Amino acid sequence: MAKALIATDGSDFAVTAATRAKDVLNPSLELTIVTVVPPPVLPVAAPVTGLEASPVTTPEVTEELTEALQAEAQAGLERTARALGGDVQRRVEYGDPAAEIVRVAADEGYDVVVVGSHGSGFVKRVLLGSVSQHVLHHAPCPVLVVRASDHS
């Protein structure tokens, strides 16, 4: 059976993109939604002369942050699954979102990947990167990019 991988972060935009994509995809596709938990960004102390900067955290704080990111990811998956309705597979991956979406698509043999795009300008894309841009250029299968709508 043909299958589609729909990337989501659970935001309003991502849920809307997923539902818009479902409307144009073949209804017989097996749908899997994926969210990627990025590595936690830990605060770093300013370097002291002659010493390197070091994380200002404890293992407990790191664990709490990781658990919070995991809970947020799970909630985003469930929100997207409810919006899509029907039988939808769910998966959580860990790492760089763009790279992980491409890896999952390649490793699992998906027939199409769906990603949202906010349509950010050139400067923002250069500074922040673009998950949809990376997936579009590196996925091993067709990619459906659902742009943000200017009107609801």
VENHU-V392282 format. One record per run of one state. SS is the DSSP state (helix for helix, strand for strand, loop for the rest). FROM is the first residue (numbers start at 1). TO is the last residue. If there is no record, write none. Layout:
SS;FROM;TO / SS;FROM;TO
This chain:
loop;1;2 / strand;3;7 / loop;8;11 / helix;12;24 / loop;25;29 / strand;30;37 / loop;38;43 / strand;44;44 / loop;45;54 / strand;55;55 / loop;56;58 / helix;59;84 / loop;85;87 / strand;88;94 / loop;95;96 / helix;97;108 / loop;109;111 / strand;112;117 / loop;118;121 / helix;122;128 / loop;129;130 / helix;131;138 / loop;139;141 / strand;142;147 / loop;148;152
